[in-house]
Amino acid sequence: MSEVSGHLGSGTLPVLPALRELLPRGGLARGSVLTAAEFGLLCLALVAGASADGAWCGIAGIPEAGVLAAAGLGLDAERTLLVPDPGPAWPQVVASLLDGCEIVLLRPPAPAPARVRQRLEATLRRGRGVLLVAGDWPGAQVRLRVVTQRWTGLGDGHGRLRACCAEVMADGRGEAAMTRTRWLWLPAEDGGVTVADPLDLPADLPFDIPADLPFAGTAPALRAVSG
């Protein structure tokens, strides 16, 4: 049994150990929709646990995912289908991915109308998969967002980013209604995701470094499939 499998039953997809306390069942409930406020390493970390456990994953509408997929998370490029630009027929593309994958990460090109959401959620429930949306999705069972970030690796305004200590908040509906907050290394210096203690950080670390500054980690490429 892999490190991420733990005690979870067939009704839940596993997540990386550092993320378990953010989720009401300690994993991703099959048939559910989760959102992250925007695409970033948190999204890939949420997918990585299921991928490391053998699940097929789909990523749609996020062309930069092949660049930002951080090494060490466990995301299996051989079992990941990447559709960088699903085009105007993106609901059909996502439905096809949900038919063949246990978890799909989606950034919709535009707000999804209610009828589109209802059709995709019905497909999701039939296939007992998980849909993770980078952005807004009204009615999502779980919502996650990075509240604060503190970076290490910059000295006197220059250098390379090595690690980020992030405060992540989760809430939602039903069993996810209680707000949960955790500090994580997102990523740690080795590119992984682990529990963090912000009290261990120097008080003068910078907050919310822009995304275009150099980062010391490397990333494996994901292969695109046509939409």
RODRENGU-683799 format. One record per residue (C-alpha): y, x, z; residue in three letters. Coordinates in Angstrom, 3 decimals. Layout:
BEGIN
+----------+----------+----------+------+
!        Y !        X !        Z ! type !
+----------+----------+----------+------+
!        Y !        X !        Z !  Ala !
...
+----------+----------+----------+------+
//
This chain:
BEGIN
+----------+----------+----------+------+
!        Y !        X !        Z ! type !
+----------+----------+----------+------+
!    0.000 !    0.000 !    0.000 !  Met !
!    3.438 !    1.368 !   -0.925 !  Ser !
!    6.187 !    2.050 !    1.602 !  Glu !
!    8.139 !   -0.982 !    0.431 !  Val !
!    5.237 !   -3.455 !    0.553 !  Ser !
!    5.037 !   -3.703 !    4.323 !  Gly !
!    3.967 !   -7.069 !    5.707 !  His !
!    5.444 !   -9.259 !    2.969 !  Leu !
!    3.389 !  -12.074 !    1.514 !  Gly !
!    3.158 !  -13.289 !   -2.058 !  Ser !
!    6.219 !  -15.529 !   -1.571 !  Gly !
!    8.539 !  -12.537 !   -1.259 !  Thr !
!    9.260 !   -9.454 !   -3.335 !  Leu !
!    9.689 !   -6.274 !   -1.291 !  Pro !
!   12.940 !   -4.353 !   -0.930 !  Val !
!   13.694 !   -0.827 !    0.181 !  Leu !
!   13.302 !   -0.459 !    3.970 !  Pro !
!   17.053 !    0.055 !    4.520 !  Ala !
!   17.811 !   -3.368 !    2.980 !  Leu !
!   15.302 !   -5.506 !    4.885 !  Arg !
!   17.587 !   -6.528 !    7.741 !  Glu !
!   20.167 !   -7.889 !    5.289 !  Leu !
!   17.749 !  -10.544 !    4.004 !  Leu !
!   16.432 !  -13.533 !    5.990 !  Pro !
!   12.764 !  -12.882 !    5.106 !  Arg !
!   13.053 !   -9.127 !    4.963 !  Gly !
!   12.673 !   -9.301 !    1.175 !  Gly !
!   13.581 !  -11.292 !   -1.938 !  Leu !
!   12.313 !  -14.875 !   -1.783 !  Ala !
!   10.579 !  -15.857 !   -5.023 !  Arg !
!   12.347 !  -18.645 !   -6.893 !  Gly !
!   15.731 !  -17.705 !   -5.449 !  Ser !
!   19.089 !  -16.542 !   -6.820 !  Val !
!   21.002 !  -13.729 !   -5.130 !  Leu !
!   24.442 !  -12.421 !   -6.023 !  Thr !
!   26.243 !   -9.144 !   -5.543 !  Ala !
!   30.018 !   -9.197 !   -5.882 !  Ala !
!   29.899 !   -6.640 !   -8.713 !  Glu !
!   27.471 !   -4.310 !  -10.408 !  Phe !
!   26.839 !   -1.047 !   -8.597 !  Gly !
!   24.201 !    0.916 !   -6.763 !  Leu !
!   23.587 !   -2.015 !   -4.379 !  Leu !
!   22.252 !   -4.080 !   -7.308 !  Cys !
!   19.896 !   -1.324 !   -8.431 !  Leu !
!   18.769 !   -0.737 !   -4.840 !  Ala !
!   17.870 !   -4.434 !   -4.493 !  Leu !
!   15.746 !   -4.237 !   -7.642 !  Val !
!   14.182 !   -0.848 !   -6.859 !  Ala !
!   11.878 !   -1.963 !   -4.048 !  Gly !
!   10.076 !   -4.519 !   -6.216 !  Ala !
!    9.962 !   -2.058 !   -9.103 !  Ser !
!    8.409 !    0.640 !   -6.920 !  Ala !
!    5.805 !   -1.921 !   -5.840 !  Asp !
!    4.775 !   -2.527 !   -9.467 !  Gly !
!    6.936 !   -5.471 !  -10.537 !  Ala !
!    8.312 !   -5.749 !  -14.054 !  Trp !
!   12.111 !   -5.885 !  -14.014 !  Cys !
!   14.703 !   -7.018 !  -16.557 !  Gly !
!   18.369 !   -5.994 !  -16.713 !  Ile !
!   20.703 !   -7.966 !  -18.982 !  Ala !
!   24.391 !   -7.586 !  -19.790 !  Gly !
!   24.831 !   -4.230 !  -18.027 !  Ile !
!   24.906 !   -1.437 !  -20.626 !  Pro !
!   25.930 !    1.149 !  -18.038 !  Glu !
!   22.757 !    0.523 !  -16.009 !  Ala !
!   20.974 !    3.296 !  -17.910 !  Gly !
!   23.612 !    5.773 !  -16.731 !  Val !
!   24.023 !    4.587 !  -13.168 !  Leu !
!   20.329 !    4.153 !  -12.302 !  Ala !
!   20.280 !    6.707 !   -9.505 !  Ala !
!   17.298 !    9.017 !   -9.100 !  Ala !
!   15.253 !    8.580 !   -5.970 !  Gly !
!   15.567 !    4.794 !   -5.629 !  Leu !
!   12.122 !    4.137 !   -7.070 !  Gly !
!   13.219 !    2.101 !  -10.090 !  Leu !
!   10.398 !    2.499 !  -12.622 !  Asp !
!   11.939 !    2.980 !  -16.065 !  Ala !
!    8.529 !    2.363 !  -17.687 !  Glu !
!    8.411 !   -1.173 !  -16.243 !  Arg !
!   12.088 !   -2.045 !  -16.769 !  Thr !
!   13.407 !   -3.964 !  -19.787 !  Leu !
!   17.081 !   -3.296 !  -20.519 !  Leu !
!   19.073 !   -5.652 !  -22.752 !  Val !
!   22.547 !   -4.074 !  -22.778 !  Pro !
!   24.254 !   -6.831 !  -24.789 !  Asp !
!   22.378 !  -10.148 !  -24.877 !  Pro !
!   25.188 !  -11.728 !  -26.930 !  Gly !
!   26.202 !  -15.403 !  -26.973 !  Pro !
!   22.558 !  -16.472 !  -26.608 !  Ala !
!   22.320 !  -14.735 !  -23.234 !  Trp !
!   20.859 !  -17.777 !  -21.425 !  Pro !
!   17.848 !  -17.729 !  -23.787 !  Gln !
!   17.500 !  -13.966 !  -23.363 !  Val !
!   17.529 !  -14.296 !  -19.583 !  Val !
!   15.016 !  -17.159 !  -19.732 !  Ala !
!   12.682 !  -14.940 !  -21.764 !  Ser !
!   13.082 !  -12.115 !  -19.260 !  Leu !
!   12.329 !  -14.502 !  -16.390 !  Leu !
!    9.134 !  -15.563 !  -18.176 !  Asp !
!    7.902 !  -11.961 !  -18.284 !  Gly !
!    9.501 !  -10.249 !  -15.293 !  Cys !
!    9.308 !  -10.812 !  -11.567 !  Glu !
!   12.947 !   -9.859 !  -11.031 !  Ile !
!   15.916 !   -9.984 !  -13.406 !  Val !
!   19.332 !   -8.419 !  -12.843 !  Leu !
!   22.043 !  -10.204 !  -14.829 !  Leu !
!   25.768 !   -9.796 !  -15.373 !  Arg !
!   26.793 !  -12.948 !  -17.285 !  Pro !
!   29.413 !  -12.346 !  -19.988 !  Pro !
!   31.233 !  -15.498 !  -18.832 !  Ala !
!   30.908 !  -18.013 !  -15.987 !  Pro !
!   27.678 !  -19.941 !  -16.470 !  Ala !
!   28.115 !  -23.713 !  -16.944 !  Pro !
!   26.246 !  -25.902 !  -14.493 !  Ala !
!   23.683 !  -27.002 !  -17.112 !  Arg !
!   22.878 !  -23.348 !  -17.954 !  Val !
!   22.434 !  -22.491 !  -14.284 !  Arg !
!   20.163 !  -25.491 !  -13.779 !  Gln !
!   17.931 !  -24.573 !  -16.735 !  Arg !
!   17.618 !  -20.938 !  -15.650 !  Leu !
!   16.942 !  -21.914 !  -12.040 !  Glu !
!   14.175 !  -24.256 !  -13.230 !  Ala !
!   12.644 !  -21.404 !  -15.242 !  Thr !
!   12.992 !  -19.175 !  -12.189 !  Leu !
!   11.142 !  -21.607 !   -9.928 !  Arg !
!    8.304 !  -22.091 !  -12.420 !  Arg !
!    7.761 !  -18.359 !  -12.781 !  Gly !
!    8.373 !  -17.643 !   -9.075 !  Arg !
!   10.636 !  -14.746 !   -9.924 !  Gly !
!   13.984 !  -13.607 !   -8.519 !  Val !
!   17.359 !  -13.663 !  -10.278 !  Leu !
!   19.968 !  -11.187 !   -9.052 !  Leu !
!   23.429 !  -11.849 !  -10.488 !  Val !
!   26.210 !   -9.263 !  -10.540 !  Ala !
!   29.134 !  -11.638 !  -10.139 !  Gly !
!   29.483 !  -15.278 !   -9.153 !  Asp !
!   26.706 !  -17.891 !   -9.291 !  Trp !
!   27.535 !  -21.144 !   -7.460 !  Pro !
!   24.674 !  -22.265 !   -5.238 !  Gly !
!   23.063 !  -18.828 !   -4.855 !  Ala !
!   20.805 !  -18.642 !   -1.815 !  Gln !
!   22.049 !  -15.187 !   -0.766 !  Val !
!   25.385 !  -13.450 !   -1.427 !  Arg !
!   25.874 !   -9.720 !   -0.825 !  Leu !
!   28.933 !   -7.529 !   -1.106 !  Arg !
!   30.105 !   -4.058 !   -0.164 !  Val !
!   32.934 !   -4.481 !    2.343 !  Val !
!   33.889 !   -0.848 !    3.002 !  Thr !
!   32.945 !    2.520 !    1.495 !  Gln !
!   33.486 !    6.001 !    2.916 !  Arg !
!   32.644 !    8.991 !    0.731 !  Trp !
!   31.626 !   12.544 !    1.527 !  Thr !
!   31.959 !   15.549 !   -0.743 !  Gly !
!   35.651 !   15.696 !   -1.587 !  Leu !
!   37.644 !   18.552 !   -0.075 !  Gly !
!   41.452 !   18.704 !   -0.300 !  Asp !
!   41.448 !   16.077 !   -3.022 !  Gly !
!   38.891 !   17.673 !   -5.322 !  His !
!   35.186 !   18.467 !   -5.505 !  Gly !
!   32.146 !   16.300 !   -6.210 !  Arg !
!   31.109 !   13.116 !   -4.429 !  Leu !
!   27.804 !   13.605 !   -2.610 !  Arg !
!   27.181 !   10.467 !   -0.573 !  Ala !
!   28.711 !    7.102 !    0.298 !  Cys !
!   28.517 !    5.309 !    3.645 !  Cys !
!   28.930 !    1.611 !    2.826 !  Ala !
!   29.245 !   -1.491 !    4.986 !  Glu !
!   27.245 !   -4.266 !    3.276 !  Val !
!   27.586 !   -7.929 !    4.229 !  Met !
!   25.149 !  -10.723 !    3.363 !  Ala !
!   25.391 !  -14.480 !    3.830 !  Asp !
!   24.413 !  -17.595 !    1.942 !  Gly !
!   22.800 !  -20.994 !    2.324 !  Arg !
!   20.005 !  -22.318 !    4.513 !  Gly !
!   18.088 !  -19.539 !    6.217 !  Glu !
!   20.648 !  -17.037 !    4.894 !  Ala !
!   23.626 !  -18.854 !    6.460 !  Ala !
!   23.905 !  -16.363 !    9.321 !  Met !
!   26.091 !  -13.431 !    8.275 !  Thr !
!   24.339 !  -10.071 !    8.399 !  Arg !
!   26.133 !   -6.724 !    8.204 !  Thr !
!   24.585 !   -3.257 !    7.876 !  Arg !
!   25.885 !    0.253 !    7.244 !  Trp !
!   23.956 !    2.089 !    4.533 !  Leu !
!   24.037 !    5.421 !    2.761 !  Trp !
!   24.558 !    4.039 !   -0.741 !  Leu !
!   23.672 !    6.627 !   -1.950 !  Pro !
!   22.627 !    9.362 !    0.457 !  Ala !
!   22.965 !   12.980 !   -0.679 !  Glu !
!   19.443 !   12.894 !   -2.133 !  Asp !
!   20.277 !    9.798 !   -4.218 !  Gly !
!   18.284 !    7.401 !   -2.030 !  Gly !
!   19.369 !    4.481 !    0.143 !  Val !
!   18.993 !    4.767 !    3.925 !  Thr !
!   20.429 !    3.230 !    7.094 !  Val !
!   23.714 !    4.863 !    8.135 !  Ala !
!   25.618 !    5.224 !   11.387 !  Asp !
!   29.369 !    5.262 !   10.668 !  Pro !
!   30.015 !    6.842 !   14.066 !  Leu !
!   28.444 !   10.038 !   12.752 !  Asp !
!   31.091 !   10.367 !   10.022 !  Leu !
!   34.276 !   12.428 !   10.372 !  Pro !
!   37.277 !   10.163 !   10.973 !  Ala !
!   39.241 !   11.589 !    8.036 !  Asp !
!   36.775 !   10.690 !    5.273 !  Leu !
!   38.415 !    8.848 !    2.348 !  Pro !
!   37.784 !    5.162 !    1.690 !  Phe !
!   36.943 !    3.398 !   -1.592 !  Asp !
!   36.950 !    6.317 !   -4.006 !  Ile !
!   37.459 !    5.172 !   -7.643 !  Pro !
!   34.238 !    4.905 !   -9.614 !  Ala !
!   35.302 !    7.405 !  -12.305 !  Asp !
!   35.390 !   10.422 !   -9.998 !  Leu !
!   32.512 !   12.926 !  -10.461 !  Pro !
!   29.313 !   12.231 !   -8.553 !  Phe !
!   26.831 !   14.960 !   -7.845 !  Ala !
!   23.670 !   12.895 !   -8.413 !  Gly !
!   21.691 !   12.595 !  -11.625 !  Thr !
!   20.278 !    9.463 !  -13.199 !  Ala !
!   17.252 !    8.619 !  -15.330 !  Pro !
!   17.857 !    6.713 !  -18.533 !  Ala !
!   16.467 !    3.229 !  -19.080 !  Leu !
!   15.221 !    2.188 !  -22.496 !  Arg !
!   17.037 !   -0.693 !  -24.154 !  Ala !
!   15.213 !   -3.558 !  -25.812 !  Val !
!   16.809 !   -5.775 !  -28.439 !  Ser !
!   18.183 !   -9.131 !  -27.408 !  Gly !
+----------+----------+----------+------+
//
